[in-house]
Amino acid sequence: MLSQIAFTQMVNVQSETIERYIRDGKIIPDMEVPVSDHRSFKFFQKSTVEKYAKEYGWTLITKANMKEIFLQMVDTMTMSYSYKPVFMLAFLDNMNDAGEARLEDVARSFAAFYEDRQARGLPAEKKKCIFTKGGYSQKDVERLILSMPFKRYEDMHIMHHSKNLGTLQFYKVLARQLTDDDYTAIRQSCHAALSKYFGTAEAR
């Protein structure tokens, strides 16, 4: 049996979508284990996941197609904020040969992008953004990264957060598949997404 988290990691959709479909009765768990009056753990057979993936047109993520799905996701990035491409560039800037980087280093690079925009007289982001409001701490930046841009990659089983080590990393299967040309393409896609989001004249 697979947990709801494992379900999410098997398909190319966001965890919020899976949660909503379960809540609306569009996805029925094979087993539920109550943990409180209002909460339960939900479990699924692998065949159930495959059935819903086929029904709703979701792609099953496998070792064979993980790289393709990841590169396509980066290339066609949808954004409410600029966090996804900024995070990915910050991660790549601090990543070692094993495909991992310290969260604190990524957070500093991430914040530096918005601080640089402000230093050049440009808006950092939307008004609700912590970089626009100011007064944020290193931990605030780390929490923002983990709760928003990183979570999307984690949901797809593309990246992993090691809390004990304080690192973020590509899953080893993906890290072994990515080439220098792929990293160049990822950077180009991120810069293109930022140019589109902020306007060519405003992007770094």
C-alpha positions, 0 to 999 in steps of 0.5 A: 500500500502507498501513502498519499505522499507516495501517490503524489510523488508518482504523478506529475501533479501538485499535492494540493490537487491530490488533496482536493480530488480526495476531498471532492470524492474524485479519488477514493483511498483503498484504506483509511486509518483514523488518527483523530476525529477530523484526520486520517492517513490514506493509502492506495494500491499501486493499481489505484494510482495508475487507474486515476493517473489514466483517468485524469491524464496524469503522467506517472513519474518513473526513473526512465522519464524523471529527467524529461518531466523535470526539464519540461516542468522547468521549461514551461514553468507556471508562476504566481511568484518568481520563487521557482526559477530564483530558487533553482538558480540559487540551488545550482549556484551552490550545488556540489558534484553530488547534486546537493547544496546547503539550505542556508547557502541556497537561502542566502543566494535566494535572498540576494536576488531580491536584495539586488533588485531593490538595490537597483531601484526595482520592486523585489516582488509583490507587496505580500512578499517578505522581501518587499516588506523587509525585516526578514531573517535567514530562517524566514527565507529558509521557511519560504523556500521549503514551503513554496518553490522547493515543495513543488520539486519535492512533491514530484520526487525530484528533490529531497530535504535532509533536515539532519544535514541541512541540505537540499539535493536532487534525488540520486537517480535524477542527479546521475542523469543530468548533464552539463548541457542540461544544467545550461538549459535549466539556467536558460529556462529560469532566466527566460521565466524571470524575464517574462515575469518581471519584464526583460528590462527588469530581470537580472 
